[in-house]
Amino acid sequence: MSVLVGKKAPDFTAKAVMGDNSINEGFNLYEAIDGRYGLVFFYPLDFTFVCPSEILAFDNRLKEFEKRNVAVIAISVDSHFSHLAWKNTPVEKGGLGQVGFPLVADLSKSISRDYDVLLNDEVALRGLFLIDRDKIVRHQVVNDLPLGRNADEALRMVDALQFTEEHGEVCPAGWRPGEEGMRPDADGVAEYLASHADKL
């Protein structure tokens, strides 16, 4: 498993079903996130079980991601036809309904390979990659197939990244917006731990 943190996010161009259900034949990652942050997440397959719960969780928080200037992009090894059919299936029948972010078709599995989340040359593991405005991966998490991700934790990581960019401080364990950061030096660590160690 490759660690992409600190490296340029692999670019790609592929077919995608957009939020308005139009088909973008040449959806390009770098164009989609130009000047923005990117949250790219892979899921195994359309019409499965854990996947819709994750996709809907991200869609339910899409406005929060957009407030933070984050483009959310989902990818699986299905075709764009399958993506569209799943979006056109009502939620109460196991579908997605009209989620507002792109669903990218990785039929060739080349994107999943480039991000090193392809399992047994079949489906993608649940990989999530937070990309900054310089197109550098700053955070990644990869879950096995039965383990759903936490969209609120993904939002928290966006907040943490933006906090460090704005203030030059680092974010201690469990940091949330509105809480203190830590100066990245010995005195900063000592000062922070003196008042927060018992709450960690």
N, C-alpha and C positions, 0 to 999 in steps of 0.2 A: 504494500500500500504506500503510494507516494504521499509525501507531505508537500502540499502546494503553498502553505503559508509562507509569505515572504517572496513568493515568485509571481511572475505575471500570469494572470488567469488565461488559460488556453482559449483563444478566440475560436468562434465557429460560425458557420452560415448553414442554415437548415430551414425546412418548412416549419411553420408554426401556425397554430390557431390563436388568433389574437382575442383580446377581451370582448370585441364586438362581433366575434365569430367569423370575421374575414380571415382568409388564408394568406399569410405572407410567405411567398415562395422563397424569399431570400432573407429571412430573419437573421440579423447579424448581432452577435453579443456586443461587440465594441460600439456599434452604432446605437444599440438600445440603451446602453448605460453611459454614453458619452456625457461627461459633466456630472454624472450622478454616481451613487453607490449601486452596487448590484447584489442581489441575494438570489443565487442560483441554487435550486434544489432538485435533486434527482429522486424519482420514485420508481418502483419496479414495473408496474403494468397498470393500464387502464382496466376498469371493471373488476377491480379486486377489492380488498377488504380494509386494510389499514390506510391505504393510499387516499381514498376520498376524505377520510377524517382529517388527514394532514392538509390536503389541498384546501378544504373548506375552512380549516383553522387559519391558514395564511390569507385566504380571501376575506374572512371576517375581520382581519386586521390590516387589510390592504390600505385603507385610508391612513392608518398610523404609519405604515412604511412610507407611503407617499409624502406625508408631512415631513418625514426625515430625508426626503430626496432619494429614496431607495426604489429601484426598479426590481420587482419580483418576477422571476422567470422559473417555470417548472419544465422538467425534461423527463421523458421516458423513451423506451425503445419502440413504442407504438407508432403507427402512422398518424398523419394528420386527420385522416378519415375517422380513425378510431377515437382520437381526441374529440373531434366534433360530435360524434355520436354520443360520447359520454357526457359532453356538455349539454346535449339536447335530451338527456335522460333526466327526469325529475329526481330531486334529492331523495324523496320518499321511496323511490324505486332503485336506490343505490347509485344514482347519477350525481353529477356535479352541479347541475344547473348552470347559470351564467356567471362563472367565475371571471374576474376582471383582469387577470394577467395572462401572458402568453403561455401556451402549452407547446413545447418544442418537440418535434418528431425526430428521434434519433434512430431511424430504421437501420442505418449502417452500423450503429453502435460505436461510431468513431468518437463522438463526444464523450460518451461514458468511458471509453478507453483513455482518452486524453486526460480526464479527471481521475482516472484510476479507481473507478467505482464499479466496473463491470464484473459481475459474478458469474463464473463458469461460462463465460462467453454467451450468456443468456439474457440476464436482466441487470439493471443497476441497483446497487445497494442504496440505502437512504442517505445519500451524501448531500451536505449543505455547505455552501461556500459564500462567505461575505467578502465582497470585492470593493476596494476603495476607489476614489475618483482617479487615481493613477493606474487603475486596472490591476492592482496588486491584491492577491488573496491575503486577507488579514485574519481570517478565522475559518476553520473547517471542522465539521463533525460528520462522522459516518456511522450510521446505525445498521445493524443486521435487519433482515426483512421483517421480523415480527415486532420490531420496536419502533413505535411512532415517535416523532420528534415534537418538540415544544415550541410553538410559534412565539410565545411570550419570551422565551429564552433567546430566540433569534432577534427579537426587538431589543432586548436588553443588551445584546452584544453590539447592535448598531449604536445604541445610546453610549455604550462604553467607548467604542471606537471614536465617536464624534466628540465625546468629552475629552479624551486624550489629545485629539487633534486640536481642540480649542484651547485647552488649559495647560497642556504639556505635563500633566500629572498622569500617574498610572492608576488603574482601577483595582482595588483589592478584592478578595473573594466576596462574591455575592453583592458587589456594588450595584446600586440602583440610582437613577436620576434623582438629584436633590441631596444625595449623600456626599460625604467628604471623599475626595481622592487622596492620593498619597504622593508626596514629592519623591522622585526616583533617586534618592540618596540615603545614606545611612541615618542621618538625622530625621529625614522624613519618615522612614520605616519606624524608628524608635518612637517618634511622636505619635504616629498613627496607632501603633500597637499599645502604647501606654494608655490610650483612652478607648480602644475598641477590641482588644484581644479577647475579652470575655464574651463578646457578642458575635464573634466569628463562627 
